[in-house]
Amino acid sequence: MNLIILFLAAFSVYAQDCPYELSLNDKSYCLDFSWQNAEKNINGKWEASDKLSPQIIKSRTPGKKKLYSAMDIQIWEKLDSLQTPVKIENFRVFTYMEMLNGHHHGGSYEFTWNEQGFYTLNKMNLMAMEGCWQLRWTLSDEDEMSTSQKIMNIENFVNYSDQENAQQMIWCSMCRTSPGSEHKH
Ligand SMILES: [Cu+2]
């Protein structure tokens, strides 16, 4: 019993060290992320809000009230215990939605490298739809399923009720089982 607890404790520490692992050119990298405050677009100008991401944007939300989600993303070589931030050529994280009706599609966002040494994925327009928003990474120019890999589903929206978040999780679990088709907006 004690051994099992020790093992689980060791595993959870390890898992926190490398929240998401990706392999590239025979090298392993770790990716970690932290949600930031969402942004608003007021008459074409971006402004910080006091609301944490992720924020779902419900249909008929007036333009000035829309909250666009933002996150910081750090990447380092898995074997580097100092977790020195690295920049990978052509690397991109993007938002993507798998829909229950099978019409999967990308979303709008901005992905940039910040001179402070991390990536920023912001201005994410996460519209409320019958489907599952997710983050995927790619080296390709296109935001497509076939040339990318899933990092995670976006769940637990800050502005959803517990019931709405539960519904969202059900949709995400349903999407995992159906391959569907891709189309561009
Ligand atoms: Cu959709």
Residues whose N, C-alpha, C, O or C-beta is under 5 A from the ligand:
A	BS01	CU	M97 M99 M129 G131
